Amino acid sequence: MWKRSLRRSLGLIGLAALAAAVLTGPADAAARCKNTGSFERWLEDFKREALSSGISRQTIAASLDGVTFDPAIIRRDSGQGVFTQGFLQFANRMTGGARHPNGMKNIKANAALFSRIEKEFGVPPAVVAALWGLESDYGAYKGGKYNIIRAVATLAYDCRRSEFFRKQLMDSLRIVQRGDLRPDEMIGNWAGELGPTQFTPSDYFKHGVDFDGDGRVDMIRSVPDALASAANLLKSFGWQRGQPWLQEVRVPAQMPWQEAGLDIQHPRSQWVRWGVRGAHSNLPSDNMPASLLLPMGRNGPAFLAYPNFKAYTEWNAAFVYATTAAYFATRLAGAPVVGKGNAEVVVPDAKQVQELQRLLGHRGYYKGEADGRMGALTRAAVKQAQIKLGLPADSYPTPELTERLRGGR
Ligand code: CA
């Protein structure tokens, strides 16, 4: 699960997130593990494993000979902040300025390519263009100057997430062996992501597409390859052709708030019965399954998320990112700017979330770490406490909830 949230918290997204981050130190227990043995010995071991996994001696030598440990990579990895922006702040920041007009321009300028991609993979232009814009500002952001093989080898040697990065390293060698990229061409960000759609080496190897027909998958220099690969990855996550992904809605003053959340689906007709209405377009009263998303609680913006939304949470497990990317795609498909909702919503900072997590823990609602992140476990615990205390159970933490839990009432 961390994989996608890490991988997609990088690049442009990382820059935006870190600007508003609160550093609370390493959150996971794995951060306290110890490396044993030298990097050089580890690398020789890995070369043997690569050979027995079908990588040629030539590829291994070209990719790994002379590769050294890079302490700067570990420093970057350990310095990741806790993401504390609310949805509106993050979404407005990531989709504001020139990003929307540039997205429209890029869709127009690449109309033939986008249409070919939609025909082949079933993913519409706005969806692909939104990810292109968010991951790299349509390729303007180059994603770092790190040699991917050195970066991934460093992270694979490091004990914290060695299993994940060992696979990434092996797939980096497979990219070289397939003739897609030379080792010296594999330049990207410090966690191994490549190209304008920021693919990990494993996704690159498994889902990369040669869409310009030059015989190799070049997601760094070929826009057709990068965009078609993104559509192919979404398709592998279950994207359904011709289906919607997200629709902004208005919610009534009162409804069964505990029905909100990605883990719950109802037919649209049920949402209509509860008083949910399309914000800008009609909400048909039919059987299509949908989840009610309230990223800032019942007073903030509201969306119905359709089955295709799952492709976004697979792309990035971070809820605020997934919702922003899906929302930006609706904007590029013609939807207006999202409304603020019914009232001003207070966004708790990481320290306030930590306190809430401790209070929820004391009361038996929460068993995770007090890491300051509003993850799925924390939202579920908030909902349980709200139900118990007779508060509107929209899973969103309010100062009132913290106050009630402090007082033990
Ligand atoms: Ca190609």
Residues whose N, C-alpha, C, O or C-beta is under 5 A from the ligand:
A	BS01	CA	D210 F211 D212 G213 D214 G215 R216 V217 D218 S222 D225
